[in-house]
Structures are given as structure tokens and as C-alpha cells.
């Protein structure tokens, strides 16, 4: 599904002028239909899927307890 640059800015929560700048720099693939740029939304679906996986990995890392060091000796 193709969306406009304005819709994309709302979808990825980024200012419109920054989205337009990324389109101009060809960081975002877009097609100009004569009036406006149209962007394939599926290229961002993959990004959000990966982001969800990375967030889960980070949360798992922070939940993992620090193991006790076997080299620590009581000095009493």
C-alpha cells in the first residue's frame, strides 16, 4: 500500500520536513506521481518488526540477573 509523505511522517512519528529531506537524499524510496511523493508502506513494516525484536532482546537483557562472581572471596 502506498502512502503520502504526510501520512508517513505521522506513521513513523517524524516531522514532515525531515521525511521530505530523507526522500530528497534517497534514504527513503519514493515515487513521484506528478503531484506528491508516494511511499510503499511495507518497507517500514519490516523496520517496525525488527524494532520490536530488538526491544524484546533489550528487555530480556535488563531482566537477566547479574551472576555471582565465583572469584569473589570473603575477606573476614
C-alpha positions as CSV (number, residue, x, y, z in Angstrom):
1,X,0.0,0.0,0.0
2,X,1.3,3.4,-0.9
3,X,1.0,6.4,1.4
4,X,1.9,10.1,1.1
5,X,4.8,11.7,2.8
6,X,2.5,13.4,5.3
7,X,0.9,10.0,6.2
8,X,4.4,8.5,6.5
9,X,5.5,11.3,8.9
10,X,2.5,10.5,11.1
11,X,3.1,6.8,10.8
12,X,6.8,6.9,11.9
13,X,6.3,9.9,14.2
14,X,8.7,12.2,12.5
15,X,8.4,15.8,11.3
16,X,7.2,16.2,7.7
17,X,10.2,18.3,6.7
18,X,12.6,15.6,7.9
19,X,10.7,12.9,5.9
20,X,10.9,15.1,2.8
21,X,14.7,15.6,3.4
22,X,15.2,11.9,3.7
23,X,13.2,11.4,0.4
24,X,15.4,14.0,-1.3
25,X,18.6,12.3,0.0
26,X,17.1,9.0,-1.3
27,X,17.2,7.4,2.1
28,X,13.5,6.7,1.7
29,X,12.4,5.1,-1.6
30,X,9.5,7.1,-3.0
31,X,7.7,7.6,-6.3
32,X,6.6,11.0,-7.6
33,X,3.2,10.8,-9.2
34,X,3.2,14.3,-10.6
35,X,1.7,15.9,-7.5
36,X,3.2,14.3,-4.5
37,X,5.6,11.6,-3.3
38,X,4.1,8.1,-2.7
39,X,6.0,5.7,-0.4
40,X,5.5,2.0,-0.1
41,X,4.5,1.4,3.5
42,X,5.7,-2.2,3.5
43,X,9.4,-1.0,3.7
44,X,8.6,0.4,7.1
45,X,6.7,-2.6,8.3
46,X,9.9,-4.6,8.2
47,X,11.6,-1.8,10.2
48,X,8.9,-1.9,12.9
49,X,9.1,-5.7,13.1
50,X,12.9,-5.6,13.6
51,X,12.4,-2.8,16.2
52,X,10.0,-4.9,18.2
53,X,12.5,-7.8,18.2
54,X,15.4,-5.5,19.3
55,X,13.2,-4.1,22.1
56,X,12.4,-7.6,23.3
57,X,16.1,-8.5,23.3
58,X,17.0,-5.4,25.3
59,X,14.2,-6.0,27.8
60,X,15.4,-9.6,28.2
61,X,19.0,-8.4,28.8
62,X,17.9,-6.0,31.5
63,X,15.8,-8.7,33.2
64,X,18.7,-11.1,33.4
65,X,20.2,-11.1,36.9
66,X,23.9,-10.5,37.2
67,X,25.6,-13.8,38.1
68,X,27.6,-14.0,41.2
69,X,31.3,-14.0,40.6
70,X,32.9,-17.2,41.7
71,X,36.3,-15.5,42.2
72,X,35.0,-13.2,45.0
73,X,36.3,-14.3,48.4
74,X,35.2,-13.3,51.8
75,X,37.9,-11.3,53.4
76,X,36.6,-11.6,57.0
